[in-house]
């Protein structure tokens, strides 16, 4: 089983960076629940959850 990471994208969709790795999807999602506002301040507009190199899902960080 691969580790999980978040890939950050700016509002234009350009890749910014990836976060540290997490051992489970639940751990990664819990971290995002506390870190999303700091990521917005950093300039991220959306994120993708990755398992290894496979994208599990993508989501925006701003309220629509």
PDB file of N, CA, C and O in Angstrom, chain B, residues numbered from 101:
ATOM      1  N   UNK B 101       0.840  -1.181   0.000  1.00  0.00           N
ATOM      2  CA  UNK B 101       0.000   0.000   0.000  1.00  0.00           C
ATOM      3  C   UNK B 101       0.886   1.246   0.000  1.00  0.00           C
ATOM      4  O   UNK B 101       1.881   1.310   0.723  1.00  0.00           O
ATOM      5  N   UNK B 102       0.520   2.222  -0.807  1.00  0.00           N
ATOM      6  CA  UNK B 102       1.298   3.452  -0.934  1.00  0.00           C
ATOM      7  C   UNK B 102       0.898   4.470   0.118  1.00  0.00           C
ATOM      8  O   UNK B 102      -0.168   4.379   0.728  1.00  0.00           O
ATOM      9  N   UNK B 103       1.772   5.432   0.313  1.00  0.00           N
ATOM     10  CA  UNK B 103       1.449   6.552   1.183  1.00  0.00           C
ATOM     11  C   UNK B 103       0.518   7.511   0.453  1.00  0.00           C
ATOM     12  O   UNK B 103       0.401   7.477  -0.772  1.00  0.00           O
ATOM     13  N   UNK B 104      -0.135   8.359   1.222  1.00  0.00           N
ATOM     14  CA  UNK B 104      -1.043   9.371   0.689  1.00  0.00           C
ATOM     15  C   UNK B 104      -0.403  10.737   0.840  1.00  0.00           C
ATOM     16  O   UNK B 104       0.213  11.028   1.865  1.00  0.00           O
ATOM     17  N   UNK B 105      -0.544  11.577  -0.177  1.00  0.00           N
ATOM     18  CA  UNK B 105      -0.064  12.951  -0.139  1.00  0.00           C
ATOM     19  C   UNK B 105      -1.103  13.845  -0.793  1.00  0.00           C
ATOM     20  O   UNK B 105      -1.953  13.386  -1.556  1.00  0.00           O
ATOM     21  N   UNK B 106      -1.020  15.120  -0.482  1.00  0.00           N
ATOM     22  CA  UNK B 106      -1.847  16.126  -1.145  1.00  0.00           C
ATOM     23  C   UNK B 106      -0.973  16.886  -2.129  1.00  0.00           C
ATOM     24  O   UNK B 106       0.145  17.284  -1.799  1.00  0.00           O
ATOM     25  N   UNK B 107      -1.480  17.085  -3.331  1.00  0.00           N
ATOM     26  CA  UNK B 107      -0.802  17.925  -4.324  1.00  0.00           C
ATOM     27  C   UNK B 107      -1.566  19.239  -4.399  1.00  0.00           C
ATOM     28  O   UNK B 107      -2.774  19.252  -4.637  1.00  0.00           O
ATOM     29  N   UNK B 108      -0.854  20.345  -4.194  1.00  0.00           N
ATOM     30  CA  UNK B 108      -1.458  21.666  -4.200  1.00  0.00           C
ATOM     31  C   UNK B 108      -1.358  22.280  -5.585  1.00  0.00           C
ATOM     32  O   UNK B 108      -0.354  22.129  -6.280  1.00  0.00           O
ATOM     33  N   UNK B 109      -2.438  22.986  -5.976  1.00  0.00           N
ATOM     34  CA  UNK B 109      -2.492  23.699  -7.247  1.00  0.00           C
ATOM     35  C   UNK B 109      -2.935  25.137  -6.969  1.00  0.00           C
ATOM     36  O   UNK B 109      -3.731  25.383  -6.063  1.00  0.00           O
ATOM     37  N   UNK B 110      -2.415  26.078  -7.751  1.00  0.00           N
ATOM     38  CA  UNK B 110      -2.888  27.454  -7.611  1.00  0.00           C
ATOM     39  C   UNK B 110      -4.224  27.597  -8.349  1.00  0.00           C
ATOM     40  O   UNK B 110      -4.735  26.626  -8.907  1.00  0.00           O
ATOM     41  N   UNK B 111      -4.782  28.807  -8.349  1.00  0.00           N
ATOM     42  CA  UNK B 111      -6.094  29.017  -8.964  1.00  0.00           C
ATOM     43  C   UNK B 111      -6.099  28.755 -10.468  1.00  0.00           C
ATOM     44  O   UNK B 111      -7.151  28.467 -11.038  1.00  0.00           O
ATOM     45  N   UNK B 112      -4.956  28.850 -11.108  1.00  0.00           N
ATOM     46  CA  UNK B 112      -4.856  28.580 -12.544  1.00  0.00           C
ATOM     47  C   UNK B 112      -4.668  27.090 -12.832  1.00  0.00           C
ATOM     48  O   UNK B 112      -4.670  26.674 -13.990  1.00  0.00           O
ATOM     49  N   UNK B 113      -4.505  26.288 -11.774  1.00  0.00           N
ATOM     50  CA  UNK B 113      -4.320  24.858 -11.954  1.00  0.00           C
ATOM     51  C   UNK B 113      -2.875  24.411 -12.029  1.00  0.00           C
ATOM     52  O   UNK B 113      -2.598  23.233 -12.252  1.00  0.00           O
ATOM     53  N   UNK B 114      -1.948  25.343 -11.844  1.00  0.00           N
ATOM     54  CA  UNK B 114      -0.524  25.016 -11.890  1.00  0.00           C
ATOM     55  C   UNK B 114      -0.108  24.306 -10.605  1.00  0.00           C
ATOM     56  O   UNK B 114      -0.448  24.739  -9.504  1.00  0.00           O
ATOM     57  N   UNK B 115       0.625  23.221 -10.762  1.00  0.00           N
ATOM     58  CA  UNK B 115       1.112  22.464  -9.600  1.00  0.00           C
ATOM     59  C   UNK B 115       2.059  23.330  -8.789  1.00  0.00           C
ATOM     60  O   UNK B 115       2.963  23.969  -9.328  1.00  0.00           O
ATOM     61  N   UNK B 116       1.832  23.338  -7.472  1.00  0.00           N
ATOM     62  CA  UNK B 116       2.687  24.110  -6.567  1.00  0.00           C
ATOM     63  C   UNK B 116       3.688  23.193  -5.866  1.00  0.00           C
ATOM     64  O   UNK B 116       4.901  23.352  -6.005  1.00  0.00           O
ATOM     65  N   UNK B 117       3.159  22.239  -5.116  1.00  0.00           N
ATOM     66  CA  UNK B 117       4.026  21.321  -4.364  1.00  0.00           C
ATOM     67  C   UNK B 117       3.167  20.187  -3.831  1.00  0.00           C
ATOM     68  O   UNK B 117       1.946  20.187  -3.988  1.00  0.00           O
ATOM     69  N   UNK B 118       3.821  19.220  -3.198  1.00  0.00           N
ATOM     70  CA  UNK B 118       3.118  18.155  -2.497  1.00  0.00           C
ATOM     71  C   UNK B 118       3.419  18.259  -1.014  1.00  0.00           C
ATOM     72  O   UNK B 118       4.474  18.749  -0.612  1.00  0.00           O
ATOM     73  N   UNK B 119       2.478  17.792  -0.211  1.00  0.00           N
ATOM     74  CA  UNK B 119       2.642  17.826   1.236  1.00  0.00           C
ATOM     75  C   UNK B 119       3.480  16.637   1.695  1.00  0.00           C
ATOM     76  O   UNK B 119       3.914  15.815   0.887  1.00  0.00           O
ATOM     77  N   UNK B 120       3.695  16.562   2.984  1.00  0.00           N
ATOM     78  CA  UNK B 120       4.308  15.375   3.566  1.00  0.00           C
ATOM     79  C   UNK B 120       3.387  14.190   3.321  1.00  0.00           C
ATOM     80  O   UNK B 120       2.220  14.376   2.978  1.00  0.00           O
ATOM     81  N   UNK B 121       3.892  12.989   3.491  1.00  0.00           N
ATOM     82  CA  UNK B 121       3.076  11.796   3.257  1.00  0.00           C
ATOM     83  C   UNK B 121       2.383  11.365   4.542  1.00  0.00           C
ATOM     84  O   UNK B 121       2.836  11.646   5.651  1.00  0.00           O
ATOM     85  N   UNK B 122       1.274  10.678   4.347  1.00  0.00           N
ATOM     86  CA  UNK B 122       0.454  10.157   5.438  1.00  0.00           C
ATOM     87  C   UNK B 122       0.281   8.669   5.219  1.00  0.00           C
ATOM     88  O   UNK B 122       0.270   8.202   4.080  1.00  0.00           O
ATOM     89  N   UNK B 123       0.146   7.921   6.300  1.00  0.00           N
ATOM     90  CA  UNK B 123       0.064   6.462   6.185  1.00  0.00           C
ATOM     91  C   UNK B 123      -1.324   5.968   5.817  1.00  0.00           C
ATOM     92  O   UNK B 123      -1.480   4.816   5.412  1.00  0.00           O
ATOM     93  N   UNK B 124      -2.348   6.829   5.950  1.00  0.00           N
ATOM     94  CA  UNK B 124      -3.706   6.418   5.589  1.00  0.00           C
ATOM     95  C   UNK B 124      -4.475   7.584   4.980  1.00  0.00           C
ATOM     96  O   UNK B 124      -4.125   8.748   5.176  1.00  0.00           O
ATOM     97  N   UNK B 125      -5.514   7.256   4.249  1.00  0.00           N
ATOM     98  CA  UNK B 125      -6.403   8.259   3.655  1.00  0.00           C
ATOM     99  C   UNK B 125      -7.056   9.080   4.758  1.00  0.00           C
ATOM    100  O   UNK B 125      -7.170  10.300   4.641  1.00  0.00           O
ATOM    101  N   UNK B 126      -7.482   8.419   5.823  1.00  0.00           N
ATOM    102  CA  UNK B 126      -8.137   9.109   6.937  1.00  0.00           C
ATOM    103  C   UNK B 126      -7.205  10.115   7.605  1.00  0.00           C
ATOM    104  O   UNK B 126      -7.625  11.215   7.962  1.00  0.00           O
ATOM    105  N   UNK B 127      -5.941   9.735   7.772  1.00  0.00           N
ATOM    106  CA  UNK B 127      -4.955  10.646   8.357  1.00  0.00           C
ATOM    107  C   UNK B 127      -4.738  11.856   7.457  1.00  0.00           C
ATOM    108  O   UNK B 127      -4.650  12.984   7.941  1.00  0.00           O
ATOM    109  N   UNK B 128      -4.652  11.627   6.155  1.00  0.00           N
ATOM    110  CA  UNK B 128      -4.474  12.728   5.203  1.00  0.00           C
ATOM    111  C   UNK B 128      -5.677  13.665   5.215  1.00  0.00           C
ATOM    112  O   UNK B 128      -5.515  14.886   5.192  1.00  0.00           O
ATOM    113  N   UNK B 129      -6.874  13.104   5.250  1.00  0.00           N
ATOM    114  CA  UNK B 129      -8.086  13.926   5.254  1.00  0.00           C
ATOM    115  C   UNK B 129      -8.235  14.703   6.564  1.00  0.00           C
ATOM    116  O   UNK B 129      -8.686  15.849   6.554  1.00  0.00           O
ATOM    117  N   UNK B 130      -7.864  14.097   7.675  1.00  0.00           N
ATOM    118  CA  UNK B 130      -7.911  14.799   8.962  1.00  0.00           C
ATOM    119  C   UNK B 130      -6.944  15.978   8.954  1.00  0.00           C
ATOM    120  O   UNK B 130      -7.273  17.055   9.453  1.00  0.00           O
ATOM    121  N   UNK B 131      -5.760  15.783   8.395  1.00  0.00           N
ATOM    122  CA  UNK B 131      -4.781  16.868   8.303  1.00  0.00           C
ATOM    123  C   UNK B 131      -5.337  18.003   7.447  1.00  0.00           C
ATOM    124  O   UNK B 131      -5.207  19.172   7.811  1.00  0.00           O
ATOM    125  N   UNK B 132      -5.957  17.669   6.310  1.00  0.00           N
ATOM    126  CA  UNK B 132      -6.516  18.691   5.430  1.00  0.00           C
ATOM    127  C   UNK B 132      -7.589  19.487   6.154  1.00  0.00           C
ATOM    128  O   UNK B 132      -7.724  20.691   5.935  1.00  0.00           O
ATOM    129  N   UNK B 133      -8.350  18.826   7.012  1.00  0.00           N
ATOM    130  CA  UNK B 133      -9.390  19.506   7.766  1.00  0.00           C
ATOM    131  C   UNK B 133      -8.871  20.620   8.657  1.00  0.00           C
ATOM    132  O   UNK B 133      -9.605  21.559   8.965  1.00  0.00           O
ATOM    133  N   UNK B 134      -7.629  20.530   9.072  1.00  0.00           N
ATOM    134  CA  UNK B 134      -7.037  21.569   9.909  1.00  0.00           C
ATOM    135  C   UNK B 134      -6.118  22.508   9.133  1.00  0.00           C
ATOM    136  O   UNK B 134      -5.859  23.622   9.588  1.00  0.00           O
ATOM    137  N   UNK B 135      -5.621  22.084   7.973  1.00  0.00           N
ATOM    138  CA  UNK B 135      -4.592  22.859   7.259  1.00  0.00           C
ATOM    139  C   UNK B 135      -5.113  23.665   6.077  1.00  0.00           C
ATOM    140  O   UNK B 135      -4.378  24.493   5.539  1.00  0.00           O
ATOM    141  N   UNK B 136      -6.360  23.448   5.654  1.00  0.00           N
ATOM    142  CA  UNK B 136      -6.829  24.046   4.397  1.00  0.00           C
ATOM    143  C   UNK B 136      -6.731  25.570   4.367  1.00  0.00           C
ATOM    144  O   UNK B 136      -6.408  26.131   3.320  1.00  0.00           O
ATOM    145  N   UNK B 137      -6.999  26.257   5.476  1.00  0.00           N
ATOM    146  CA  UNK B 137      -6.947  27.720   5.452  1.00  0.00           C
ATOM    147  C   UNK B 137      -5.508  28.225   5.306  1.00  0.00           C
ATOM    148  O   UNK B 137      -5.272  29.252   4.670  1.00  0.00           O
ATOM    149  N   UNK B 138      -4.559  27.511   5.888  1.00  0.00           N
ATOM    150  CA  UNK B 138      -3.148  27.882   5.720  1.00  0.00           C
ATOM    151  C   UNK B 138      -2.712  27.667   4.276  1.00  0.00           C
ATOM    152  O   UNK B 138      -1.911  28.436   3.746  1.00  0.00           O
ATOM    153  N   UNK B 139      -3.235  26.626   3.642  1.00  0.00           N
ATOM    154  CA  UNK B 139      -2.909  26.365   2.239  1.00  0.00           C
ATOM    155  C   UNK B 139      -3.494  27.451   1.338  1.00  0.00           C
ATOM    156  O   UNK B 139      -2.861  27.846   0.358  1.00  0.00           O
ATOM    157  N   UNK B 140      -4.695  27.938   1.658  1.00  0.00           N
ATOM    158  CA  UNK B 140      -5.262  29.071   0.926  1.00  0.00           C
ATOM    159  C   UNK B 140      -4.358  30.288   1.051  1.00  0.00           C
ATOM    160  O   UNK B 140      -4.083  30.968   0.063  1.00  0.00           O
ATOM    161  N   UNK B 141      -3.894  30.563   2.271  1.00  0.00           N
ATOM    162  CA  UNK B 141      -2.988  31.697   2.498  1.00  0.00           C
ATOM    163  C   UNK B 141      -1.693  31.551   1.704  1.00  0.00           C
ATOM    164  O   UNK B 141      -1.089  32.546   1.304  1.00  0.00           O
ATOM    165  N   UNK B 142      -1.272  30.312   1.479  1.00  0.00           N
ATOM    166  CA  UNK B 142      -0.055  30.028   0.708  1.00  0.00           C
ATOM    167  C   UNK B 142      -0.275  30.239  -0.792  1.00  0.00           C
ATOM    168  O   UNK B 142       0.685  30.335  -1.556  1.00  0.00           O
ATOM    169  N   UNK B 143      -1.541  30.310  -1.209  1.00  0.00           N
ATOM    170  CA  UNK B 143      -1.833  30.535  -2.623  1.00  0.00           C
ATOM    171  C   UNK B 143      -2.482  29.356  -3.326  1.00  0.00           C
ATOM    172  O   UNK B 143      -2.757  29.425  -4.524  1.00  0.00           O
ATOM    173  N   UNK B 144      -2.732  28.269  -2.594  1.00  0.00           N
ATOM    174  CA  UNK B 144      -3.376  27.103  -3.207  1.00  0.00           C
ATOM    175  C   UNK B 144      -4.866  27.377  -3.386  1.00  0.00           C
ATOM    176  O   UNK B 144      -5.511  27.955  -2.512  1.00  0.00           O
ATOM    177  N   UNK B 145      -5.401  26.958  -4.525  1.00  0.00           N
ATOM    178  CA  UNK B 145      -6.831  27.082  -4.782  1.00  0.00           C
ATOM    179  C   UNK B 145      -7.533  25.741  -4.816  1.00  0.00           C
ATOM    180  O   UNK B 145      -8.747  25.658  -4.627  1.00  0.00           O
ATOM    181  N   UNK B 146      -6.757  24.682  -5.060  1.00  0.00           N
ATOM    182  CA  UNK B 146      -7.316  23.333  -5.089  1.00  0.00           C
ATOM    183  C   UNK B 146      -6.238  22.334  -4.707  1.00  0.00           C
ATOM    184  O   UNK B 146      -5.045  22.641  -4.709  1.00  0.00           O
ATOM    185  N   UNK B 147      -6.692  21.125  -4.379  1.00  0.00           N
ATOM    186  CA  UNK B 147      -5.775  20.056  -3.989  1.00  0.00           C
ATOM    187  C   UNK B 147      -6.234  18.744  -4.601  1.00  0.00           C
ATOM    188  O   UNK B 147      -7.411  18.562  -4.911  1.00  0.00           O
ATOM    189  N   UNK B 148      -5.295  17.844  -4.767  1.00  0.00           N
ATOM    190  CA  UNK B 148      -5.583  16.481  -5.212  1.00  0.00           C
ATOM    191  C   UNK B 148      -5.021  15.538  -4.167  1.00  0.00           C
ATOM    192  O   UNK B 148      -3.886  15.703  -3.720  1.00  0.00           O
ATOM    193  N   UNK B 149      -5.814  14.549  -3.777  1.00  0.00           N
ATOM    194  CA  UNK B 149      -5.319  13.517  -2.876  1.00  0.00           C
ATOM    195  C   UNK B 149      -4.740  12.394  -3.717  1.00  0.00           C
ATOM    196  O   UNK B 149      -5.416  11.844  -4.587  1.00  0.00           O
ATOM    197  N   UNK B 150      -3.490  12.059  -3.454  1.00  0.00           N
ATOM    198  CA  UNK B 150      -2.798  11.021  -4.199  1.00  0.00           C
ATOM    199  C   UNK B 150      -2.519   9.819  -3.318  1.00  0.00           C
ATOM    200  O   UNK B 150      -2.199   9.960  -2.138  1.00  0.00           O
ATOM    201  N   UNK B 151      -2.643   8.628  -3.905  1.00  0.00           N
ATOM    202  CA  UNK B 151      -2.147   7.403  -3.289  1.00  0.00           C
ATOM    203  C   UNK B 151      -1.025   6.942  -4.188  1.00  0.00           C
ATOM    204  O   UNK B 151      -1.261   6.426  -5.280  1.00  0.00           O
ATOM    205  N   UNK B 152       0.193   7.128  -3.727  1.00  0.00           N
ATOM    206  CA  UNK B 152       1.336   6.927  -4.616  1.00  0.00           C
ATOM    207  C   UNK B 152       1.273   8.015  -5.685  1.00  0.00           C
ATOM    208  O   UNK B 152       1.312   9.203  -5.363  1.00  0.00           O
ATOM    209  N   UNK B 153       1.176   7.622  -6.943  1.00  0.00           N
ATOM    210  CA  UNK B 153       1.041   8.582  -8.042  1.00  0.00           C
ATOM    211  C   UNK B 153      -0.375   8.634  -8.606  1.00  0.00           C
ATOM    212  O   UNK B 153      -0.644   9.389  -9.540  1.00  0.00           O
ATOM    213  N   UNK B 154      -1.277   7.836  -8.046  1.00  0.00           N
ATOM    214  CA  UNK B 154      -2.659   7.787  -8.529  1.00  0.00           C
ATOM    215  C   UNK B 154      -3.513   8.829  -7.808  1.00  0.00           C
ATOM    216  O   UNK B 154      -3.510   8.899  -6.579  1.00  0.00           O
ATOM    217  N   UNK B 155      -4.250   9.645  -8.586  1.00  0.00           N
ATOM    218  CA  UNK B 155      -5.147  10.634  -8.014  1.00  0.00           C
ATOM    219  C   UNK B 155      -6.415   9.948  -7.527  1.00  0.00           C
ATOM    220  O   UNK B 155      -7.104   9.280  -8.298  1.00  0.00           O
ATOM    221  N   UNK B 156      -6.718  10.114  -6.246  1.00  0.00           N
ATOM    222  CA  UNK B 156      -7.933   9.560  -5.650  1.00  0.00           C
ATOM    223  C   UNK B 156      -9.103  10.509  -5.909  1.00  0.00           C
ATOM    224  O   UNK B 156     -10.160  10.084  -6.377  1.00  0.00           O
ATOM    225  N   UNK B 157      -8.911  11.800  -5.602  1.00  0.00           N
ATOM    226  CA  UNK B 157      -9.910  12.820  -5.920  1.00  0.00           C
ATOM    227  C   UNK B 157      -9.276  14.193  -5.834  1.00  0.00           C
ATOM    228  O   UNK B 157      -8.193  14.370  -5.275  1.00  0.00           O
ATOM    229  N   UNK B 158      -9.988  15.173  -6.409  1.00  0.00           N
ATOM    230  CA  UNK B 158      -9.561  16.560  -6.384  1.00  0.00           C
ATOM    231  C   UNK B 158     -10.668  17.396  -5.739  1.00  0.00           C
ATOM    232  O   UNK B 158     -11.843  17.034  -5.803  1.00  0.00           O
ATOM    233  N   UNK B 159     -10.288  18.509  -5.122  1.00  0.00           N
ATOM    234  CA  UNK B 159     -11.290  19.403  -4.572  1.00  0.00           C
ATOM    235  C   UNK B 159     -10.746  20.809  -4.460  1.00  0.00           C
ATOM    236  O   UNK B 159      -9.543  21.016  -4.303  1.00  0.00           O
ATOM    237  N   UNK B 160     -11.649  21.777  -4.542  1.00  0.00           N
ATOM    238  CA  UNK B 160     -11.305  23.175  -4.364  1.00  0.00           C
ATOM    239  C   UNK B 160     -11.234  23.505  -2.888  1.00  0.00           C
ATOM    240  O   UNK B 160     -11.858  22.839  -2.062  1.00  0.00           O
ATOM    241  N   UNK B 161     -10.481  24.521  -2.564  1.00  0.00           N
ATOM    242  CA  UNK B 161     -10.359  24.952  -1.180  1.00  0.00           C
ATOM    243  C   UNK B 161     -11.253  26.144  -0.856  1.00  0.00           C
ATOM    244  O   UNK B 161     -11.432  26.480   0.314  1.00  0.00           O
ATOM    245  N   UNK B 162     -11.812  26.784  -1.871  1.00  0.00           N
ATOM    246  CA  UNK B 162     -12.649  27.972  -1.661  1.00  0.00           C
ATOM    247  C   UNK B 162     -14.127  27.579  -1.675  1.00  0.00           C
ATOM    248  O   UNK B 162     -14.540  26.663  -2.387  1.00  0.00           O
ATOM    249  N   UNK B 163     -14.905  28.293  -0.873  1.00  0.00           N
ATOM    250  CA  UNK B 163     -16.357  28.085  -0.880  1.00  0.00           C
ATOM    251  C   UNK B 163     -16.900  28.539  -2.236  1.00  0.00           C
ATOM    252  O   UNK B 163     -16.480  29.560  -2.779  1.00  0.00           O
ATOM    253  N   UNK B 164     -17.825  27.771  -2.760  1.00  0.00           N
ATOM    254  CA  UNK B 164     -18.382  28.127  -4.076  1.00  0.00           C
ATOM    255  C   UNK B 164     -19.747  28.727  -3.937  1.00  0.00           C
ATOM    256  O   UNK B 164     -20.368  29.086  -4.938  1.00  0.00           O
TER     257      UNK B 164
END
